[in-house]
Amino acid sequence: MKSPFTFKIKMSEAKRRRRRLLMSVTAAVLLIGFTAGYMTVYINSYNILHAEPIEVFSLYRTPDGVELIFLNRLYTFSGL
């Protein structure tokens, strides 16, 4: 069965590769932009609602391993 989402566009392979690269870069930039915007709003909203500001990122080396704090959540990696 033929997929309804397959489009045959008459274009040279070089142009097709260039367009695919451009779309991939655009998607990556938009994803990074939306993520940065979400993080900014989340951090600012948290800081408005709580007396103690959020700790966004910290990395600590302990005798047992490594502790990572990301958005006030503690992650422990033992044996590293």
Backbone as CSV, one residue per row, in Angstrom:
resi,resn,N_x,N_y,N_z,CA_x,CA_y,CA_z,C_x,C_y,C_z
1,MET,0.830,-1.173,0.000,0.000,0.000,0.000,0.878,1.240,0.000
2,LYS,0.549,2.178,-0.827,1.328,3.399,-0.945,0.919,4.378,0.147
3,SER,1.916,5.004,0.771,1.657,5.955,1.842,1.085,7.251,1.264
4,PRO,0.069,7.832,1.915,-0.491,9.092,1.422,0.422,10.282,1.708
5,PHE,1.487,10.080,2.495,2.380,11.175,2.847,3.661,11.178,2.023
6,THR,3.724,10.399,0.984,4.887,10.384,0.111,4.647,11.344,-1.039
7,PHE,5.467,12.353,-1.119,5.340,13.345,-2.178,6.556,13.253,-3.081
8,LYS,6.336,13.150,-4.347,7.420,13.118,-5.325,7.595,14.526,-5.880
9,ILE,8.649,15.175,-5.480,8.948,16.521,-5.950,10.136,16.422,-6.878
10,LYS,9.976,16.959,-8.080,11.065,16.905,-9.038,12.099,17.942,-8.640
11,MET,13.202,17.438,-8.080,14.257,18.298,-7.588,15.554,17.510,-7.633
12,SER,16.631,18.192,-7.887,17.915,17.492,-7.934,18.289,17.007,-6.527
13,GLU,19.153,16.021,-6.477,19.555,15.436,-5.200,20.279,16.462,-4.328
14,ALA,21.056,17.350,-4.927,21.771,18.374,-4.164,20.789,19.345,-3.517
15,LYS,19.769,19.771,-4.268,18.762,20.675,-3.704,17.955,19.971,-2.612
16,ARG,17.636,18.715,-2.841,16.884,17.947,-1.852,17.683,17.809,-0.554
17,ARG,18.982,17.540,-0.655,19.848,17.421,0.512,19.951,18.758,1.243
18,ARG,20.074,19.843,0.476,20.163,21.184,1.069,18.870,21.536,1.806
19,ARG,17.723,21.237,1.197,16.438,21.530,1.831,16.253,20.688,3.088
20,ARG,16.654,19.424,3.057,16.542,18.557,4.228,17.413,19.082,5.373
21,LEU,18.614,19.542,5.048,19.507,20.110,6.052,18.918,21.398,6.633
22,LEU,18.377,22.254,5.786,17.774,23.500,6.234,16.580,23.234,7.151
23,MET,15.738,22.279,6.810,14.587,21.947,7.652,15.029,21.341,8.984
24,SER,16.051,20.527,8.967,16.555,19.935,10.209,17.142,20.998,11.128
25,VAL,17.904,21.919,10.577,18.482,22.998,11.377,17.377,23.898,11.925
26,THR,16.379,24.204,11.108,15.253,25.025,11.557,14.509,24.347,12.699
27,ALA,14.252,23.052,12.578,13.563,22.310,13.638,14.389,22.322,14.929
28,ALA,15.700,22.145,14.820,16.562,22.151,16.003,16.565,23.525,16.680
29,VAL,16.652,24.592,15.885,16.654,25.953,16.440,15.327,26.249,17.134
30,LEU,14.212,25.870,16.515,12.909,26.087,17.139,12.766,25.294,18.434
31,LEU,13.239,24.052,18.452,13.181,23.230,19.653,14.002,23.851,20.775
32,ILE,15.191,24.334,20.463,16.039,24.984,21.467,15.372,26.259,21.970
33,GLY,14.784,27.036,21.063,14.113,28.275,21.454,12.920,28.030,22.361
34,PHE,12.079,27.066,22.015,10.920,26.747,22.842,11.350,26.212,24.209
35,THR,12.389,25.395,24.250,12.878,24.866,25.521,13.427,25.981,26.394
36,ALA,14.198,26.894,25.819,14.741,28.019,26.589,13.617,28.905,27.114
37,GLY,12.608,29.155,26.310,11.468,29.949,26.754,10.706,29.272,27.872
38,TYR,10.479,27.978,27.750,9.772,27.228,28.793,10.561,27.283,30.105
39,MET,11.874,27.068,30.034,12.705,27.086,31.240,12.683,28.465,31.889
40,THR,12.732,29.519,31.095,12.698,30.881,31.636,11.390,31.139,32.374
41,VAL,10.273,30.787,31.762,8.975,30.990,32.400,8.850,30.140,33.653
42,TYR,9.297,28.890,33.603,9.211,27.988,34.758,10.015,28.537,35.935
43,ILE,11.247,28.964,35.686,12.115,29.471,36.752,11.555,30.761,37.327
44,ASN,11.123,31.682,36.470,10.574,32.942,36.970,9.285,32.726,37.754
45,SER,8.423,31.831,37.301,7.185,31.536,38.018,7.472,30.906,39.378
46,TYR,8.427,29.994,39.425,8.799,29.357,40.684,9.327,30.395,41.665
47,ASN,10.204,31.284,41.182,10.801,32.281,42.060,9.775,33.288,42.568
48,ILE,8.717,33.548,41.802,7.665,34.448,42.259,6.843,33.788,43.372
49,LEU,6.586,32.498,43.257,5.712,31.807,44.188,6.405,31.305,45.454
50,HIS,7.733,31.200,45.459,8.455,30.639,46.598,9.430,31.671,47.163
51,ALA,9.631,31.608,48.481,10.540,32.556,49.136,11.992,32.259,48.792
52,GLU,12.336,30.975,48.710,13.716,30.591,48.377,13.809,30.349,46.876
53,PRO,14.752,31.005,46.193,14.838,30.832,44.739,15.267,29.410,44.349
54,ILE,14.926,29.042,43.143,15.221,27.707,42.626,16.713,27.579,42.325
55,GLU,17.248,26.414,42.604,18.627,26.112,42.212,18.536,25.365,40.885
56,VAL,18.992,26.013,39.829,18.787,25.475,38.495,19.733,24.320,38.202
57,PHE,21.035,24.502,38.452,22.000,23.456,38.110,23.182,23.525,39.050
58,SER,23.520,22.402,39.668,24.722,22.282,40.493,25.240,20.858,40.378
59,LEU,26.536,20.733,40.404,27.188,19.434,40.286,28.183,19.317,41.431
60,TYR,28.042,18.283,42.266,28.900,18.089,43.418,29.548,16.717,43.345
61,ARG,30.835,16.668,43.699,31.559,15.403,43.797,31.572,14.995,45.267
62,THR,31.068,13.827,45.593,31.051,13.307,46.957,31.892,12.038,47.003
63,PRO,32.245,11.561,48.208,33.004,10.305,48.297,32.254,9.111,47.705
64,ASP,30.921,9.149,47.721,30.127,8.042,47.187,29.924,8.118,45.688
65,GLY,30.093,9.278,45.091,29.840,9.433,43.662,29.639,10.887,43.294
66,VAL,28.650,11.140,42.473,28.358,12.482,41.982,26.902,12.809,42.285
67,GLU,26.671,14.039,42.746,25.315,14.520,42.973,25.038,15.666,42.010
68,LEU,23.912,15.591,41.352,23.497,16.605,40.398,22.175,17.191,40.874
69,ILE,22.122,18.512,40.967,20.873,19.192,41.290,20.427,19.909,40.025
70,PHE,19.234,19.553,39.549,18.661,20.173,38.355,17.225,20.549,38.671
71,LEU,16.935,21.840,38.661,15.612,22.382,38.984,15.120,21.889,40.346
72,ASN,15.994,22.045,41.360,15.706,21.682,42.746,15.471,20.197,42.968
73,ARG,15.820,19.363,42.034,15.703,17.906,42.212,17.103,17.317,42.300
74,LEU,17.315,16.459,43.272,18.620,15.861,43.498,18.697,14.511,42.798
75,TYR,19.738,14.340,41.996,20.015,13.066,41.329,21.380,12.606,41.804
76,THR,21.474,11.369,42.284,22.717,10.818,42.799,23.195,9.694,41.891
77,PHE,24.449,9.784,41.499,25.080,8.762,40.669,26.221,8.173,41.472
78,SER,26.054,6.981,41.982,27.089,6.373,42.814,28.039,5.566,41.938
79,GLY,29.291,5.496,42.398,30.293,4.707,41.694,30.972,5.457,40.571
80,LEU,30.752,6.733,40.426,31.413,7.499,39.358,32.625,8.217,39.873
